[in-house]
Amino acid sequence: MIRICTSLAEAGYAITLIGRRWSASPALVPRPFQQKRLSCFFRTGKLSYVEYNLRLFFYLLFKKADAVCAIDLDTILPFYFISKLKRIPRVYDAHELFCEMKEVVTRPRVYKMWKWIERFTVPHFTKGYTVNDAIAAEFYRMYQVSYEVVRNVPVLHPITIPDKPEKYILYQGAVNEGRSFETLIPAMKYVNARLVICGDGNFMQTARQLVKEHGLTDKVIFKGRILPAALREYTRQAWVGVTLFENNGMNNYHSLGNRFFDYIHAALPQLCVDYPAYKEINNKYNIAVLTSDLRSESLAGRLNELLNNKNLYYQLQQNCLQAREAINWQQEEKKLLAFYKNIF
């Protein structure tokens, strides 16, 4: 969102990025666009979603705007109603197939609620973009909406690969269900390195419990939510990155996670699932070790390969340096700006 809002602001648009305030939210960093955090009383559960959406609606009601953009399904209702009331364009930025996430699709009542919201709103969001061709195709199949593809890739900056005194393994991103922590954490018993987890999410409490159960308190380190600049430094200093998803729904199978590209831009070889979008890029650039086996023993073997096979490691590292020159925000930004130019 920082990349998108910065590009639009630098192109001359007046942008306001709206989110919610959490108890552990760090101070906002000055940006070339406005930022607003909404405070909510409820922190978890259905009431949390209801409260946030109501607060978002009333904030937007008194906010002048020429267009609005909903980020994922959990914010789409207030943007839909506001765009109807104010008769302004509405855009859907779909980072994922929300209803196909494990924490949704495996809970029938929760799935039914979000699927109703999706069916009610998405057909009316005829303008939108998502992160890869497979998800765009799904939206067209389900709702006959033709969405652009704007991948969430980093800005291309000069890079110097540092000396890395510690060979630690990095997971960055949401600590949510379906990210294979149930097998990744036990795998660390057989890997001579630490696993550093940067992020937070609905699986955090269970992940911490898994670490205790397997006696890995000293080998699996939770950093929680950290600022982007600090995250980039953790990524730069890491030895291996991890991009794992369980194949338990279309969202994971067709995913193209931000971390996958963040590792490439840090020239960081990674262990990654072999799902179609990742396989397509890896077939072209060979920047990762792919796996279809998410058992702990298998993950440990592939991680040890990246830790100990110097020839493989440095080849992947050099390939990352080439891939980042072709896959970067400077290229994706052109699609984003063309999209909004067509609206205005």
MARKE-933483 format. One line per field, with one value per residue (C-alpha): residue number from 0; residue in three letters; x, y, z. Coordinates in nm, 2 decimals, m for minus. Example, Ala and Ser with C-alpha at 12.3 -4.5 7.8 and 13.67 -1.06 7.14 Angstrom:
! MARKE-933483
seq = 0, 1 .
type = Ala, Ser .
east = 1.23, 1.37 .
north = m0.45, m0.11 .
up = 0.78, 0.71 .
//
This chain:
! MARKE-933483
seq = 0, 1, 2, 3, 4, 5, 6, 7, 8, 9, 10, 11, 12, 13, 14, 15, 16, 17, 18, 19, 20, 21, 22, 23, 24, 25, 26, 27, 28, 29, 30, 31, 32, 33, 34, 35, 36, 37, 38, 39, 40, 41, 42, 43, 44, 45, 46, 47, 48, 49, 50, 51, 52, 53, 54, 55, 56, 57, 58, 59, 60, 61, 62, 63, 64, 65, 66, 67, 68, 69, 70, 71, 72, 73, 74, 75, 76, 77, 78, 79, 80, 81, 82, 83, 84, 85, 86, 87, 88, 89, 90, 91, 92, 93, 94, 95, 96, 97, 98, 99, 100, 101, 102, 103, 104, 105, 106, 107, 108, 109, 110, 111, 112, 113, 114, 115, 116, 117, 118, 119, 120, 121, 122, 123, 124, 125, 126, 127, 128, 129, 130, 131, 132, 133, 134, 135, 136, 137, 138, 139, 140, 141, 142, 143, 144, 145, 146, 147, 148, 149, 150, 151, 152, 153, 154, 155, 156, 157, 158, 159, 160, 161, 162, 163, 164, 165, 166, 167, 168, 169, 170, 171, 172, 173, 174, 175, 176, 177, 178, 179, 180, 181, 182, 183, 184, 185, 186, 187, 188, 189, 190, 191, 192, 193, 194, 195, 196, 197, 198, 199, 200, 201, 202, 203, 204, 205, 206, 207, 208, 209, 210, 211, 212, 213, 214, 215, 216, 217, 218, 219, 220, 221, 222, 223, 224, 225, 226, 227, 228, 229, 230, 231, 232, 233, 234, 235, 236, 237, 238, 239, 240, 241, 242, 243, 244, 245, 246, 247, 248, 249, 250, 251, 252, 253, 254, 255, 256, 257, 258, 259, 260, 261, 262, 263, 264, 265, 266, 267, 268, 269, 270, 271, 272, 273, 274, 275, 276, 277, 278, 279, 280, 281, 282, 283, 284, 285, 286, 287, 288, 289, 290, 291, 292, 293, 294, 295, 296, 297, 298, 299, 300, 301, 302, 303, 304, 305, 306, 307, 308, 309, 310, 311, 312, 313, 314, 315, 316, 317, 318, 319, 320, 321, 322, 323, 324, 325, 326, 327, 328, 329, 330, 331, 332, 333, 334, 335, 336, 337, 338, 339, 340, 341, 342, 343 .
type = Met, Ile, Arg, Ile, Cys, Thr, Ser, Leu, Ala, Glu, Ala, Gly, Tyr, Ala, Ile, Thr, Leu, Ile, Gly, Arg, Arg, Trp, Ser, Ala, Ser, Pro, Ala, Leu, Val, Pro, Arg, Pro, Phe, Gln, Gln, Lys, Arg, Leu, Ser, Cys, Phe, Phe, Arg, Thr, Gly, Lys, Leu, Ser, Tyr, Val, Glu, Tyr, Asn, Leu, Arg, Leu, Phe, Phe, Tyr, Leu, Leu, Phe, Lys, Lys, Ala, Asp, Ala, Val, Cys, Ala, Ile, Asp, Leu, Asp, Thr, Ile, Leu, Pro, Phe, Tyr, Phe, Ile, Ser, Lys, Leu, Lys, Arg, Ile, Pro, Arg, Val, Tyr, Asp, Ala, His, Glu, Leu, Phe, Cys, Glu, Met, Lys, Glu, Val, Val, Thr, Arg, Pro, Arg, Val, Tyr, Lys, Met, Trp, Lys, Trp, Ile, Glu, Arg, Phe, Thr, Val, Pro, His, Phe, Thr, Lys, Gly, Tyr, Thr, Val, Asn, Asp, Ala, Ile, Ala, Ala, Glu, Phe, Tyr, Arg, Met, Tyr, Gln, Val, Ser, Tyr, Glu, Val, Val, Arg, Asn, Val, Pro, Val, Leu, His, Pro, Ile, Thr, Ile, Pro, Asp, Lys, Pro, Glu, Lys, Tyr, Ile, Leu, Tyr, Gln, Gly, Ala, Val, Asn, Glu, Gly, Arg, Ser, Phe, Glu, Thr, Leu, Ile, Pro, Ala, Met, Lys, Tyr, Val, Asn, Ala, Arg, Leu, Val, Ile, Cys, Gly, Asp, Gly, Asn, Phe, Met, Gln, Thr, Ala, Arg, Gln, Leu, Val, Lys, Glu, His, Gly, Leu, Thr, Asp, Lys, Val, Ile, Phe, Lys, Gly, Arg, Ile, Leu, Pro, Ala, Ala, Leu, Arg, Glu, Tyr, Thr, Arg, Gln, Ala, Trp, Val, Gly, Val, Thr, Leu, Phe, Glu, Asn, Asn, Gly, Met, Asn, Asn, Tyr, His, Ser, Leu, Gly, Asn, Arg, Phe, Phe, Asp, Tyr, Ile, His, Ala, Ala, Leu, Pro, Gln, Leu, Cys, Val, Asp, Tyr, Pro, Ala, Tyr, Lys, Glu, Ile, Asn, Asn, Lys, Tyr, Asn, Ile, Ala, Val, Leu, Thr, Ser, Asp, Leu, Arg, Ser, Glu, Ser, Leu, Ala, Gly, Arg, Leu, Asn, Glu, Leu, Leu, Asn, Asn, Lys, Asn, Leu, Tyr, Tyr, Gln, Leu, Gln, Gln, Asn, Cys, Leu, Gln, Ala, Arg, Glu, Ala, Ile, Asn, Trp, Gln, Gln, Glu, Glu, Lys, Lys, Leu, Leu, Ala, Phe, Tyr, Lys, Asn, Ile, Phe .
east = 0.00, 0.29, 0.42, 0.08, 0.00, 0.35, 0.33, m0.01, 0.09, 0.40, 0.18, m0.02, m0.31, m0.42, m0.42, m0.55, m0.46, m0.69, m0.62, m0.69, m0.50, m0.38, m0.25, 0.10, 0.09, 0.42, 0.42, 0.33, 0.62, 0.58, 0.48, 0.39, 0.03, m0.22, m0.25, m0.55, m0.58, m0.93, m0.94, m1.17, m1.29, m1.32, m0.99, m1.10, m1.41, m1.71, m1.77, m1.42, m1.51, m1.85, m1.71, m1.43, m1.66, m1.90, m1.62, m1.48, m1.82, m1.88, m1.53, m1.57, m1.92, m1.76, m1.44, m1.43, m1.32, m1.33, m1.29, m1.25, m1.06, m1.14, m0.85, m0.97, m1.31, m1.31, m1.33, m1.55, m1.89, m1.84, m1.66, m1.95, m2.22, m2.02, m1.95, m2.33, m2.42, m2.17, m2.19, m1.81, m1.60, m1.51, m1.21, m1.14, m0.78, m0.80, m0.48, m0.62, m0.92, m1.05, m1.32, m1.06, m0.83, m0.80, m0.93, m1.25, m1.31, m1.27, m1.54, m1.88, m2.07, m1.78, m1.74, m2.12, m2.11, m1.80, m1.92, m2.25, m2.06, m1.84, m2.14, m2.33, m2.04, m1.78, m2.00, m2.06, m1.68, m1.62, m1.29, m1.01, m0.68, m0.52, m0.18, m0.16, m0.33, m0.48, m0.67, m0.78, m0.92, m1.11, m1.28, m1.38, m1.51, m1.72, m1.84, m1.75, m1.53, m1.20, m0.93, m0.59, m0.28, m0.05, 0.20, 0.32, 0.69, 0.95, 1.10, 1.44, 1.72, 2.09, 2.20, 2.52, 2.52, 2.66, 2.88, 2.64, 2.79, 2.48, 2.30, 1.95, 1.63, 1.36, 0.99, 0.83, 0.46, 0.13, 0.15, m0.18, m0.33, m0.23, 0.13, 0.27, 0.39, 0.27, 0.55, 0.80, 0.85, 0.91, 1.14, 1.38, 1.47, 1.68, 1.82, 2.14, 2.01, 1.76, 1.42, 1.33, 0.96, 0.88, 0.50, 0.18, m0.15, m0.43, m0.19, 0.06, m0.06, m0.06, 0.29, 0.43, 0.28, 0.43, 0.77, 0.73, 0.61, 0.91, 1.16, 1.27, 1.25, 1.62, 1.59, 1.26, 1.25, 0.93, 0.99, 0.63, 0.52, 0.82, 0.86, 0.94, 1.29, 1.37, 1.22, 1.43, 1.74, 1.64, 1.58, 1.92, 2.10, 1.92, 2.07, 1.75, 1.39, 1.07, 0.76, 0.53, 0.15, m0.07, m0.26, m0.60, m0.78, m0.75, m0.62, m0.30, m0.26, m0.28, m0.09, 0.20, 0.32, 0.49, 0.77, 0.86, 0.96, 1.11, 1.35, 1.44, 1.52, 1.74, 1.93, 1.81, 1.77, 1.45, 1.25, 0.92, 0.61, 0.59, 0.25, 0.19, 0.27, 0.59, 0.69, 0.64, 0.88, 1.13, 1.14, 1.25, 1.50, 1.59, 1.59, 1.45, 1.44, 1.08, 0.90, 0.58, 0.64, 0.55, 0.63, 0.88, 1.15, 1.13, 1.14, 1.44, 1.62, 1.56, 1.66, 1.98, 2.06, 2.03, 2.25, 2.52, 2.54, 2.76, 2.75, 2.37, 2.33, 2.56, 2.40, 2.05, 2.19, 2.33, 2.01, 1.82, 2.04, 1.94, 1.57, 1.52, 1.63, 1.32, 1.07, 1.04, 0.79, 0.92, 0.77, 0.45, 0.39, 0.33, 0.03, m0.11, m0.08, m0.24, m0.53, m0.61, m0.56, m0.84, m1.07, m1.00 .
north = 0.00, 0.24, 0.17, 0.22, 0.54, 0.69, 0.63, 0.79, 1.08, 1.15, 1.14, 1.42, 1.25, 1.36, 1.03, 0.93, 0.58, 0.46, 0.18, 0.09, 0.17, m0.12, m0.11, m0.19, 0.03, 0.21, 0.59, 0.67, 0.76, 1.08, 0.99, 1.20, 1.11, 1.15, 0.87, 0.81, 0.55, 0.47, 0.37, 0.07, m0.06, m0.43, m0.60, m0.94, m1.13, m1.04, m0.72, m0.60, m0.62, m0.46, m0.17, m0.10, m0.10, 0.13, 0.37, 0.35, 0.43, 0.74, 0.86, 0.84, 1.00, 1.33, 1.30, 1.46, 1.22, 1.18, 0.80, 0.53, 0.21, m0.09, m0.31, m0.67, m0.79, m0.70, m0.33, m0.34, m0.27, 0.08, 0.18, 0.03, 0.23, 0.55, 0.53, 0.48, 0.77, 1.01, 0.88, 0.85, 0.57, 0.27, 0.04, m0.30, m0.38, m0.76, m0.89, m1.24, m1.46, m1.37, m1.64, m1.91, m1.83, m2.12, m1.93, m1.85, m2.16, m2.41, m2.24, m2.29, m2.00, m1.76, m1.86, m1.82, m1.46, m1.35, m1.52, m1.33, m1.00, m1.09, m1.18, m0.87, m0.63, m0.75, m0.75, m0.38, m0.31, m0.33, m0.15, m0.33, m0.49, m0.80, m0.96, m1.22, m1.36, m1.67, m1.46, m1.22, m1.51, m1.64, m1.30, m1.30, m1.66, m1.58, m1.23, m1.13, m0.85, m0.79, m0.69, m0.56, m0.73, m0.51, m0.73, m0.63, m0.61, m0.39, m0.07, m0.14, 0.01, m0.05, m0.34, m0.45, m0.81, m0.78, m1.02, m1.25, m1.38, m1.57, m1.81, m1.74, m1.83, m1.56, m1.57, m1.24, m1.16, m1.25, m1.53, m1.67, m2.01, m2.20, m2.08, m2.42, m2.32, m2.66, m2.83, m2.55, m2.50, m2.87, m2.89, m2.65, m2.93, m3.08, m2.75, m2.59, m2.23, m2.00, m1.92, m1.55, m1.47, m1.10, m1.05, m1.11, m1.27, m1.51, m1.81, m1.63, m1.78, m2.13, m2.08, m1.97, m2.28, m2.50, m2.35, m2.44, m2.79, m2.87, m2.71, m2.45, m2.13, m2.05, m2.14, m1.98, m1.60, m1.39, m1.02, m0.93, m0.63, m0.42, m0.11, m0.16, m0.02, m0.26, m0.55, m0.47, m0.49, m0.83, m0.95, m0.82, m0.99, m1.33, m1.64, m1.81, m1.69, m1.90, m1.88, m2.17, m2.21, m2.52, m2.63, m2.60, m2.37, m2.16, m1.86, m2.04, m2.24, m1.92, m1.70, m1.48, m1.35, m1.02, m1.20, m1.40, m1.08, m0.92, m1.21, m1.17, m0.80, m0.88, m1.14, m1.39, m1.76, m1.91, m2.23, m2.19, m2.39, m2.51, m2.37, m2.23, m1.86, m1.93, m2.21, m1.99, m1.72, m1.98, m2.16, m1.83, m1.71, m2.00, m1.80, m2.06, m2.42, m2.53, m2.80, m2.99, m3.17, m2.97, m3.25, m3.14, m3.39, m3.27, m2.90, m2.96, m3.14, m2.85, m2.59, m2.77, m2.79, m2.41, m2.37, m2.61, m2.63, m2.33, m2.38, m2.39, m2.10, m1.86, m1.95, m1.87, m1.55, m1.43, m1.52, m1.31, m1.01, m1.06, m1.12, m0.81, m0.60, m0.73, m0.77, m0.44, m0.17, 0.07, m0.16, m0.24, 0.13, 0.20, m0.03, 0.13, 0.48, 0.38, 0.22, 0.54, 0.76, 0.57, 0.64, 1.01 .
up = 0.00, 0.07, m0.29, m0.45, m0.26, m0.31, m0.69, m0.71, m0.49, m0.70, m1.01, m0.87, m0.70, m0.35, m0.16, 0.19, 0.31, 0.59, 0.83, 1.19, 1.51, 1.72, 2.07, 1.94, 1.63, 1.58, 1.51, 1.15, 0.92, 0.71, 0.36, 0.04, 0.11, 0.40, 0.65, 0.89, 1.16, 1.30, 1.66, 1.75, 2.08, 1.97, 1.88, 1.77, 1.65, 1.44, 1.64, 1.54, 1.17, 1.22, 1.43, 1.19, 0.88, 1.06, 1.16, 0.81, 0.66, 0.87, 0.82, 0.44, 0.46, 0.57, 0.35, 0.01, m0.26, m0.64, m0.62, m0.35, m0.34, m0.12, m0.02, 0.00, 0.10, 0.46, 0.37, 0.06, 0.21, 0.33, 0.00, m0.20, m0.01, m0.01, m0.38, m0.44, m0.21, m0.36, m0.71, m0.75, m0.91, m0.69, m0.73, m0.58, m0.50, m0.45, m0.29, m0.27, m0.31, 0.03, 0.06, m0.03, 0.26, 0.50, 0.80, 0.59, 0.37, 0.65, 0.86, 0.69, 0.87, 0.82, 0.46, 0.39, 0.53, 0.34, 0.02, 0.04, 0.08, m0.22, m0.44, m0.33, m0.40, m0.64, m0.95, m0.89, m0.87, m1.25, m1.21, m1.01, m1.01, m0.84, m0.80, m1.07, m1.38, m1.21, m0.95, m1.22, m1.42, m1.12, m1.07, m1.43, m1.41, m1.10, m1.16, m1.52, m1.40, m1.59, m1.35, m1.43, m1.29, m1.08, m0.89, m0.54, m0.61, m0.45, m0.59, m0.75, m0.54, m0.57, m0.35, m0.18, m0.04, 0.31, 0.50, 0.69, 1.01, 1.10, 0.86, 0.99, 0.80, 0.76, 0.74, 0.68, 0.64, 0.81, 1.07, 0.96, 0.92, 0.60, 0.60, 0.70, 1.05, 1.18, 0.98, 0.94, 1.32, 1.40, 1.10, 1.28, 1.52, 1.23, 1.10, 1.23, 1.21, 1.37, 1.22, 1.26, 1.21, 1.13, 1.14, 1.33, 1.26, 1.36, 1.40, 1.63, 1.96, 1.81, 1.66, 1.99, 2.15, 1.88, 1.96, 2.33, 2.26, 2.04, 2.27, 2.01, 2.22, 2.13, 1.76, 1.66, 1.73, 1.70, 1.61, 1.57, 1.35, 1.25, 1.03, 0.66, 0.69, 0.97, 0.78, 0.48, 0.70, 0.85, 0.49, 0.37, 0.65, 0.63, 0.46, 0.34, 0.29, 0.33, 0.11, 0.21, 0.18, 0.24, m0.07, 0.10, m0.13, m0.45, m0.26, m0.15, m0.47, m0.68, m0.44, m0.53, m0.19, m0.14, 0.05, m0.26, m0.44, m0.13, m0.11, m0.48, m0.44, m0.14, m0.35, m0.09, m0.21, m0.07, m0.01, m0.19, m0.27, m0.63, m0.71, m1.06, m1.02, m0.83, m1.07, m1.37, m1.24, m1.11, m1.45, m1.60, m1.34, m1.11, m0.79, m0.54, m0.43, m0.49, m0.29, m0.32, 0.01, 0.32, 0.58, 0.84, 0.74, 0.38, 0.47, 0.69, 0.41, 0.16, 0.42, 0.50, 0.12, 0.10, 0.41, 0.31, m0.07, m0.15, m0.53, m0.54, m0.30, m0.49, m0.82, m0.69, m0.54, m0.87, m1.04, m0.80, m0.89, m1.25, m1.18, m0.98, m1.28, m1.47, m1.19, m1.00, m0.91, m1.17, m1.42, m1.24, m1.15, m1.52, m1.52, m1.20, m1.34, m1.67, m1.47, m1.28, m1.58, m1.75, m1.45, m1.43 .
//
